[in-house]
Amino acid sequence: MKVAICFIGTGGYLNFLPKYYENVEKYFLPNTEKTFLVFTDGELNNLPENMITYHQEHLEWPYITLTRFSIINKAKEEIQKNDWFIFIDADALVVDEIKEEEFFDNTKSFFGVHHPCHYLGMSPHNKFPGAFEINPLSNSSIVEGDDLSVYYQGCLWGGRVPEVLEMINELNLRVNEDVKNNIVAVWHDESHLNKFFIGNKNMVHTLGPEFAYPEVFADHCTFEPKIIHLKKDNSKYQQ
């Protein structure tokens, strides 16, 4: 099996790449051939054989995250060579072994991770509408009758190729239409991802919050980490 793993790191976020790569190789999907797709504006030398770089200029917030689907589309031809595509945030670190059978559900086309703060009932997820977009002018807006039982975090998601490429293209179109109408979803690409997963719930494998363990809220967590979302400053895992 072959997977493409996407890393987007412009500016200082490129500093996360060495440990990110090391830990994915050490712990993640041990029996799978992995190709790393790295989008950055920085300089990289002496790359490992399984790493491909794409130039990506840094964009001001929130466009560096809002236009994520457009950025990923630059690697469409390379993604097509794989069985699965996996996006993992630059500041997310695999810290425990994750085997293929616990990560994939071969009966589902997509996967996403249950946002830990939603799982724990933390603000703003403890009352309606939580973090969901409710602006009816946005393509990411929830509507009456939507299943809001899970809120997915945009730090980890993906799916089977070619279905995931169709999803990326569709979400890129939705984001672009919003932008043309001067609309920015409340949680940017994450809002659009949630709307898509709500509309395709029977096709989404939901990973538990341990796959997006928030280091900054470690004292609140009732589960052990598999992948840690690092503190932006002074993370003990980056020392």
Sequence and secondary structure as in RCSB ss.txt:
>XXXX:A:sequence
MKVAICFIGTGGYLNFLPKYYENVEKYFLPNTEKTFLVFTDGELNNLPENMITYHQEHLEWPYITLTRFSIINKA
KEEIQKNDWFIFIDADALVVDEIKEEEFFDNTKSFFGVHHPCHYLGMSPHNKFPGAFEINPLSNSSIVEGDDLSV
YYQGCLWGGRVPEVLEMINELNLRVNEDVKNNIVAVWHDESHLNKFFIGNKNMVHTLGPEFAYPEVFADHCTFEP
KIIHLKKDNSKYQQ
>XXXX:A:secstr
 EEEEEEE  GGGGGGHHHHHHHHHHHB TTSEEEEEEEESS   S  TTEEEEE     TTHHHHTHHHHHGGG
HHHHTTSSEEEEE TTEEE S B HHHH  TT SEEEEE HHHHTT TTTTSTTTTS   TTSTT   TT   S 
 EEEEEEEEETTHHHHHHHHHHHHHHHHHHTT   TTHHHHHHHHHHHHTGGGEEEE GGGGEEGGGGGG  S  
SEEE  SSS GGG 
